[in-house]
Amino acid sequence: MFKIKMFITKLIHGEYSFKYVDLFRQNGLRSPFLRCIKDEFQFHILTFIKKDPKLKIFETSETIQFGNTSSSLTSDELLKTKGLPYCFNAFLFDEYEILMIGYHETIQNTKLKSIYTFANGVYIMGQYSFVDVKKEDSLNISKTLIKKYTADSTESLDKFFIKDKNKNYIYYADNGFDIAVKYFLVSDPKSKEIYSKFTDSILKTDTTNNKAIELKLNELF
């Protein structure tokens, strides 16, 4: 019976879908795919929603985008263009179906993992992950990123943000073991609405102060 359900679900919704992965979960089985993240999704957006006020925010006149993708990118388009992914997550977060699709890539002779995130089909986030990067390579990555978007000559920083005029953000973080470069994409009205709901939900778990929530939402969007 399970194999029949699996076949039908795959036929209707596709292999890389929440419905397909959830079928395994409902039957007490592990996902058939390697996971892109093993921790909670909330931790991956908290750095944006609850920014550390001590971190520098560079402002840019350039439009922030993840690779050469457009804000209207769909998961089907991504899979068609880039092929079978290296890793895949599908789960519910705050009543949204989250898909995370990851690939191995090489940029400027550096190996990394790229992850594309969709919420109810809306493209909301991209991330580059560098593992086992030498200190001098880390310095080059951060300086190259700052130079690409700004004219700032700041010395290399372990953590910082870059913000464009549409309030898209890049978050760079080197924790000494790996480097994450996250692209929070909010310029599309649909993605902005999703981030607003995420922010509202997460902040309500920390406080019942509605005024504080309103101020935070205004600051972000």
N, C-alpha and C positions, 0 to 999 in steps of 0.2 A: 504493500500500500504506500509506504514512504517513497519508494522509487517512482511510483506513478505520480504522486503529488509533486515530487521533485522535477520530474519531466514536464508536467503541466505548468508549474510555476516558472521554470526556466524558459519555457516556450512563450508564456504570456508576458512576463516581467523582465526576462533576461537573467543571465547568470550573475552579473554584477549589479545586484539590486538588493534593497532592504528585504523585500518579500522572500527572496531566495535564501538569504542568510538566516532570516528569522525562522524559516521552516526547519532548519537544522537546530536552532536554539529551542524551538518548541518541542522537539523530539529528543532533547537532552544530548544533542551532539555538538561537537565543536564546529566552528566555522570551517569550511573547506579551504579558506584562504589564509595566507600569512597576514597577520595584522600590521597595519602601518603604525599604530600607537598601541601601547599596552596599558597606559594610565587613563584617567578620566578626561574626556573631551573638555570639560570645564577648565582644566588647568591650562589648556592650550589657548584659550581666549581671555583668561583672567588678566594676563599681562597687558592686554589692550583695554579691557573694561575697567580695571583698577590699576591704572598706570602708577608706577613708582614716581613720586614728584621729584625725586633727586636725580632722575635720569634726564640727560640732555635730549631735547627734541629739535632736530634740524628741520627747517622749512624749505620746501623746494617749489619752483615754478613748473617743474617737470611733472608729467602725469605718471603716477605710480601704477605699474601693472606687473603681473607675475609672468616672467618670460615674455613671450609674444602673444599671449592669450587675451581675448577680449572679455569684457565684463559679462557678456551674454553667453559665454561658453556653457555648454551642457555636458553632462557626464557621457552621454552617447557620442557626442562629437569628439570628446577627449579620447574615448576608447577606440573610436574609428580612426583617429589621427595617429595615436601613439601605440595602439595595439594592446596586447595583453599586459596587465600591470604586474609589477613585482609584489605589491601588497594591496590589501583591500579591507576596509572596515565598513560595516553597515550597522547602525544602531539608532535608537530613539534618544533624543535629547530635548527636553522641554517641549515635547509633542512634535518635534521636527524629525523627519527621517534624514539622518546624516550619512553621507557617503564620503569616504576618504580613499582616494585612488593614488597609489604611489608607483614611481618608476626610478630605475637606476639611470643616472645621466652623467655625462662628463662635460664640464664647462671649463675652458682654458686649462686643459690637461688635469683638472681636479675632479676626482670622482665624488659624487654626492647622490642623495636621494631627494627627489621632488615629490611633494604630496599636494594634491588638489582636493579641496573640500567643498561639498555641496550640501545645502540644507533645503529639503523639499524641492530639489532640482535647481536651486539658485546657487550660483558660484559665489562663495563668500570669502574664501581664504586660500592662500598658497603658502608652501613652506619648502625651503631648501635646508637639508640637514647634511652637515659635513662631519665625518667621524675620523678620528685619529689624525687630526690636522696639526702640523708642527706650528710652534709659536710664530715663526716668521711668516708662515702661510696665513695664519690668523690675522696678523697685522696687515698683510696685503689685501685680504678679503674685506676687512672693515674699511681700510683707506680707499679701496676701489669703489666700494658702495657709497661712501660719503662723497667722493669725487664725482661719481656719476650723476648725483642728484643736486649737489651744492657746490659752491665755490669755497667752502670752508676748508681751512688747512689745519683743523684740529688734530692733535695727536690721537693715535688709535685709542679707542675706548672699548671696554669689554661689553658694555651694554648701552644702547641708545635707540631712539626713535627717529624716523624721518616721516614728515607729514606733507602731503600735497594740498592744493587749494580745494580739492573735493573731499578732504578729510580721510582719504585713504592713508594708511600707515604702514611703514615697515618697522619691524622690531628686530634688532640684531642682539644676539646674546651668545657670548663665549663663556661657558662655565668651566673651562679648563680641560674638559674631556671631549666635548663636541661643540659644534657651532650650529645654532638655529637662526635662520633668517625668515621671519614670518611676514606675510603680506596680508593685512586686513583690508578687504575690499568692500567699501561701503558706498561708493558713488552711485551705484545702481539703486533706484528707489526700493526695489524688492529686497536687496541685501541690507539696505539701511533699516528697513522695517524689521528684518530678522534680528539684526544686532540690537536694535532698540528693545525688542522683546527679551532677548537673552540678558541684556543689561538689567532690565526691570526685574526679571526673575532672580538673577544672581544677587542683586543688591537687596532684594526683599528678604533673602535668607540671612543677611547680615544686620539689617536694621528695619525698623517699622516707621522710620522718619520719611514720610512721603515727600517732604520738601527737599531733603537731601537727594532722594532718587531723581526728582525733577531737575535739580541743578546738575547732577551728573549726566543725565541724558542730554541736556542742553549743551554741556561741555563737549560731549562726544560727537553729537550730530547737529 
